[in-house]
Amino acid sequence: MTSPVSGVSYPVESRHPGWPARLGPLRVKAGVVAVRPIRLRDAGEWSRIRQRDREHLEQWEPTGIGPWPDRNAFWSWPSQWAALRSLARRGQCLPFTVTVDGRFAGQITVGNVIRASLRSAWIGYWVASDFVGGGVATAAVALVTDHSFGLAGLHRLEATVRPENGPSLRVLTKAGYRREGLFERYLDVAGGWRDHYCYAITQEETGNGLVPRLIASGRAEQA
């Protein structure tokens, strides 16, 4: 089985390096941040936070099928969890939950994993509104990036963010990602085709790792 990218076919690997895994913890302003695999029993907190934070999240996320309350209801999580876990077991995705002080606080996912000579993927994340500005997303991005370039065996990660999403742009910049350019009318978000900046990082750019950089800068400490 192959996965076509830019006209070239790469084999889809059946193994799943780097998943499941537990990462952290790191202490930041908001609390102790850790990353773990998604769980079926995350449904309740996942739904509660996403329903509460609709205004905070919907403006940045791809347009979905059906109304927000239905797409983020308790009963919609099992199918999402099963699909993500299936991709993870095929080595095509690294789906994680972000926790703060042991409580569900968001998600971070490495997706569209292509291996062979590319070894590339995208990284996406969201955190509950309570924790915006508290260093949670930056810590999670640093933890998962280092893991992706270590045990997961990847070489490049990229993230796309709307230019209006200041908090997320700051997360990527503080974590160590660089801006590569602008994708015009790149993704259907909130009912329209939106421009997105592309941020990226390669394994060579991380040096000893993004987590050690965060700690050295005083933005995090080992917990």
C-alpha positions in Angstrom: 0.0 0.0 0.0 1.4 3.4 -0.9 0.6 7.0 0.0 1.1 9.5 -2.9 2.9 12.8 -2.1 3.9 15.3 -4.8 3.6 12.7 -7.4 5.8 10.2 -5.6 4.6 7.0 -3.9 5.9 6.2 -0.5 5.2 3.0 1.4 2.9 3.2 4.4 4.7 1.5 7.3 2.7 -0.8 9.4 4.7 -0.2 12.5 4.0 2.8 14.8 7.3 4.3 16.2 6.7 6.8 18.9 3.2 5.9 19.8 1.8 5.3 22.4 4.1 7.4 24.7 4.0 9.6 27.8 5.9 12.9 27.7 6.8 15.3 30.4 6.0 16.6 32.9 7.1 20.2 32.7 6.1 22.9 35.1 4.9 26.2 33.5 2.9 29.2 34.8 -0.4 27.4 34.4 0.7 24.2 36.2 2.3 20.8 35.5 2.0 19.9 31.8 2.2 16.3 30.5 1.2 14.6 27.3 -0.3 11.1 27.0 -2.2 9.0 24.5 -5.9 9.8 23.9 -8.3 7.7 25.8 -11.9 6.6 25.2 -12.8 7.8 28.7 -11.6 11.4 27.7 -15.1 11.8 26.2 -16.7 13.7 29.0 -14.0 16.3 29.6 -13.3 16.6 25.9 -17.0 17.4 25.2 -17.5 19.7 28.2 -14.5 21.9 27.3 -15.2 22.0 23.6 -18.8 22.9 24.1 -17.9 25.6 26.7 -15.0 27.0 24.5 -16.9 27.1 21.2 -16.2 30.8 20.7 -12.5 30.3 21.6 -12.0 27.3 19.2 -14.4 27.4 16.3 -12.9 30.5 14.6 -9.5 28.7 14.1 -10.6 25.1 13.3 -11.5 23.6 9.9 -15.2 23.8 9.0 -16.9 20.6 9.9 -20.0 18.7 8.8 -23.0 19.5 11.0 -23.5 21.9 13.9 -20.8 22.4 16.6 -22.9 21.0 19.4 -23.4 17.7 17.6 -19.8 17.4 16.4 -18.5 17.9 19.9 -21.1 16.0 21.8 -20.1 13.3 24.3 -21.3 10.6 21.9 -19.2 11.9 18.9 -15.8 11.2 20.7 -15.7 7.4 20.5 -15.7 7.4 16.7 -13.0 10.1 16.6 -10.9 8.3 19.2 -11.2 5.0 17.2 -10.2 6.7 13.9 -7.2 8.4 15.5 -6.1 5.2 17.3 -6.4 3.3 14.0 -4.2 5.8 12.2 -1.7 5.7 15.1 -1.4 1.9 14.9 -0.6 2.2 11.2 2.1 4.7 11.9 0.3 7.6 10.2 -0.6 9.7 13.3 0.5 10.5 16.9 -2.6 11.5 18.7 -2.1 12.8 22.3 -4.0 14.4 25.1 -2.6 17.4 26.9 -3.0 17.5 30.7 -2.5 20.2 33.3 -2.1 19.0 36.9 -3.4 15.6 35.7 -6.6 17.0 34.2 -7.6 17.0 30.5 -6.6 20.3 29.0 -6.6 19.8 25.2 -5.2 17.8 22.4 -2.0 17.8 20.3 -1.7 15.6 17.2 1.1 14.8 14.7 -0.7 13.9 11.5 -0.2 12.9 7.9 3.0 11.1 8.8 5.0 10.2 5.7 8.2 8.2 6.2 10.7 6.8 3.7 12.9 9.6 2.3 10.5 12.4 3.5 9.8 11.7 7.2 7.5 14.6 7.5 4.2 15.5 9.3 2.1 18.3 10.5 1.5 19.3 14.1 -1.8 20.7 15.4 -3.1 21.5 18.9 -5.7 23.2 20.9 -5.9 23.9 24.7 -8.8 25.0 26.9 -9.4 28.7 27.2 -8.4 28.6 30.9 -4.8 27.9 29.9 -4.2 30.4 27.1 -1.1 32.4 28.0 -0.1 30.0 30.7 2.7 28.2 28.7 0.7 25.0 28.3 0.6 24.9 24.5 4.2 25.9 24.1 5.3 23.2 26.5 3.2 20.6 24.7 4.5 21.6 21.3 8.1 21.4 22.6 7.5 17.9 24.2 5.9 16.5 21.1 8.4 18.0 18.7 11.4 16.5 20.6 9.6 13.2 20.7 8.8 13.3 17.0 12.4 13.9 16.1 13.5 11.2 18.6 11.7 8.0 19.1 9.1 8.7 16.3 12.0 9.1 13.8 10.7 12.2 11.9 12.8 14.9 10.3 10.4 17.8 9.6 7.2 19.2 11.2 5.1 22.0 10.0 2.1 23.9 11.4 -0.4 26.2 9.6 -2.0 29.1 11.5 -4.3 31.9 10.5 -2.5 35.3 10.6 -5.2 36.6 13.0 -4.4 33.9 15.5 -1.9 35.8 17.6 -1.7 33.4 20.6 -0.9 30.4 18.4 1.7 32.3 16.4 3.4 33.2 19.7 3.3 29.5 20.8 5.1 28.4 17.7 7.6 31.2 17.8 8.4 30.6 21.5 8.7 26.8 20.9 11.3 27.4 18.2 9.4 27.1 14.9 10.2 29.5 12.0 7.8 31.1 9.5 8.3 29.8 6.0 5.5 31.7 4.0 1.9 32.3 3.4 -0.6 29.8 2.0 -3.3 31.8 0.4 -6.9 30.6 0.8 -5.4 27.4 2.2 -8.1 25.9 4.4 -11.9 26.2 4.9 -12.2 27.6 8.4 -15.3 29.1 10.0 -17.2 28.9 6.7 -14.6 30.5 4.4 -11.3 29.9 2.6 -8.6 31.4 4.9 -5.0 32.4 4.4 -2.6 30.5 6.7 1.0 31.1 7.7 3.2 28.0 7.4 5.6 27.5 10.3 8.1 24.6 10.2 11.1 23.1 12.0 13.6 20.3 11.1 15.5 18.0 13.4 18.8 19.8 12.7 17.4 23.1 14.0 16.4 21.7 17.4 20.0 21.1 18.7 19.8 19.4 22.1 16.0 19.8 21.9 13.2 22.3 22.3 12.4 21.3 25.9 16.0 22.1 27.1 15.7 25.5 25.4 12.4 26.2 27.2 14.0 25.4 30.5 17.1 27.4 29.8 14.9 30.4 28.8 13.0 30.2 32.1 9.7 29.4 30.4 9.5 25.9 32.0 11.2 23.7 34.5 11.3 19.9 35.1 8.5 18.8 37.4 
